[in-house]
Amino acid sequence: MTAALAPRQTPKARPTASSRRPVLEVVDRGLDRRRRRLRRASFALFALVLCALFLVAFAHARLVESQRELDQINGRIAELQNEATQLRAGIEERSAPDYIVGRAEQDFGMTAPGSSVYLRARGTATDG
């Protein structure tokens, strides 16, 4: 039996970095354009949402400030209404006839009609 010898295989040399070919791909230009459009649209949508949030925050701040001013004005109105009520009560009290007569007699020395008041003059014979 004779053995058939197989041809001897020589090891292949490994390709070096400079001899390697770059991996080539088929570029779909339409897909690239669609991706760019999608990125632009996403960015525009994000910017729009961000602007809307800032607008809502600004509107809310103005609303809070306006509400605070309204509360101050309502408080001032309540104070003035209370003061007006007190002034009306004072006017009614001072408009009463008894009050007017009492002030006239006390402050100005006036007397009611029909009453007689006798005053003595100084330096008369009865003084002294």
PyMOL commands that set and color helices and strands:
alter all, ss='L'
color gray80, all
select helices_A, chain A and resi 29-95+97-108
alter helices_A, ss='H'
color red, helices_A
deselect
rebuild
show_as cartoon
